[in-house]
Amino acid sequence: MKLTLRDLFWLTVVVGLAVGWLLDHRAEEWPTTQVTGVVRAVTKTDLIEVSLGSDDGLKAGHVIQIFRGKTYLGQATIRKTSPDLAVGQLSWPCGKIQKGDRVTTKDVVLSGHQL
């Protein structure tokens, strides 16, 4: 298959649009400020209620990180917010989440890779 200059041009445009969309989408997952809170409740369906809400800058689609002490337990995607609390769906648990665990909007780096 031989690519023409026109084919390469359109391929470059499509790849550029895709990369731009991915970068924009990634930026929407993280709040602009770092805040910390605690897990208030955990359900059997992998939902958590946290002590952060829209007053803290959280909105649906944001991702929060979960810790117990210095141990990383996973992340959750915020599904619904009110002024002083939010409900998130565990999207990448790597430990048992429980009431009182700490949550943060900070990016996490593990083994040199940013989550």
C-alpha positions as CSV (number, residue, x, y, z in Angstrom):
1,M,0.0,0.0,0.0
2,K,1.5,3.3,-1.1
3,L,0.6,6.5,0.8
4,T,0.3,9.7,-1.0
5,L,1.2,13.1,0.4
6,R,-2.5,13.8,0.7
7,D,-3.0,10.5,2.7
8,L,-0.1,11.5,5.1
9,F,-1.6,14.9,5.5
10,W,-5.0,13.6,6.6
11,L,-3.4,10.9,8.8
12,T,-1.5,13.7,10.6
13,V,-4.7,15.7,11.0
14,V,-6.6,12.7,12.5
15,V,-3.7,11.7,14.8
16,G,-3.4,15.3,16.0
17,L,-7.1,15.6,16.7
18,A,-7.0,12.3,18.6
19,V,-4.0,13.3,20.8
20,G,-5.6,16.7,21.5
21,W,-8.8,15.1,22.6
22,L,-7.0,12.7,24.8
23,L,-5.0,15.5,26.5
24,D,-8.2,17.5,27.0
25,H,-10.0,14.5,28.4
26,R,-7.2,13.7,30.8
27,A,-7.2,17.3,32.1
28,E,-10.9,17.1,33.0
29,E,-10.3,14.1,35.3
30,W,-8.3,16.1,37.8
31,P,-9.5,19.1,39.9
32,T,-7.4,22.2,39.6
33,T,-6.5,22.3,43.3
34,Q,-5.3,19.6,45.6
35,V,-7.7,18.8,48.5
36,T,-7.8,15.9,51.0
37,G,-10.7,14.2,52.8
38,V,-11.8,10.9,54.2
39,V,-14.0,8.0,53.2
40,R,-17.3,8.3,55.0
41,A,-18.9,5.0,53.8
42,V,-18.3,2.1,51.4
43,T,-21.0,0.0,49.8
44,K,-21.0,-3.5,48.6
45,T,-21.3,-2.2,45.0
46,D,-17.9,-0.5,45.1
47,L,-19.4,3.0,45.7
48,I,-17.7,5.3,48.3
49,E,-18.9,8.4,50.0
50,V,-16.2,11.0,50.7
51,S,-16.0,14.1,52.8
52,L,-15.2,16.3,49.8
53,G,-17.8,17.9,47.5
54,S,-18.5,20.6,45.0
55,D,-17.4,23.3,47.5
56,D,-14.0,21.7,47.3
57,G,-13.9,21.8,43.5
58,L,-15.0,18.2,42.9
59,K,-17.3,17.4,40.0
60,A,-18.6,14.3,38.3
61,G,-15.8,12.7,36.3
62,H,-12.9,13.7,38.6
63,V,-10.6,11.0,39.9
64,I,-9.6,10.8,43.5
65,Q,-6.8,8.7,45.0
66,I,-7.3,6.6,48.2
67,F,-4.7,5.9,50.9
68,R,-4.5,4.3,54.4
69,G,-1.4,5.8,56.0
70,K,1.3,5.7,53.3
71,T,-0.3,2.7,51.6
72,Y,-1.9,3.4,48.3
73,L,-5.3,1.6,48.0
74,G,-6.6,2.7,44.6
75,Q,-8.7,5.3,42.9
76,A,-12.3,6.2,42.4
77,T,-14.2,8.3,39.8
78,I,-16.6,10.8,41.2
79,R,-20.2,10.1,40.0
80,K,-22.2,12.7,42.0
81,T,-21.4,15.7,44.2
82,S,-23.2,17.9,46.7
83,P,-21.6,20.9,48.4
84,D,-19.9,18.9,51.2
85,L,-19.8,15.3,50.0
86,A,-19.3,13.2,46.9
87,V,-20.0,9.6,45.7
88,G,-17.4,7.8,43.7
89,Q,-17.2,4.5,41.9
90,L,-14.1,2.5,42.7
91,S,-12.3,2.3,39.3
92,W,-9.0,0.8,40.3
93,P,-8.9,-0.7,43.7
94,C,-5.7,-2.5,44.8
95,G,-6.7,-2.8,48.5
96,K,-9.7,-3.1,50.7
97,I,-11.2,0.4,51.1
98,Q,-12.8,1.2,54.4
99,K,-14.4,4.1,56.4
100,G,-11.7,6.5,57.6
101,D,-9.3,6.0,54.6
102,R,-7.8,9.2,53.3
103,V,-8.7,10.5,49.8
104,T,-6.9,13.2,47.8
105,T,-7.1,14.8,44.4
106,K,-3.3,14.7,44.0
107,D,-1.8,12.7,41.1
108,V,0.0,9.6,42.3
109,V,3.3,8.3,41.0
110,L,4.1,4.6,41.5
111,S,7.3,3.0,40.2
112,G,8.0,6.0,38.0
113,H,4.6,5.9,36.3
114,Q,2.0,8.6,36.9
115,L,-1.6,7.3,37.3
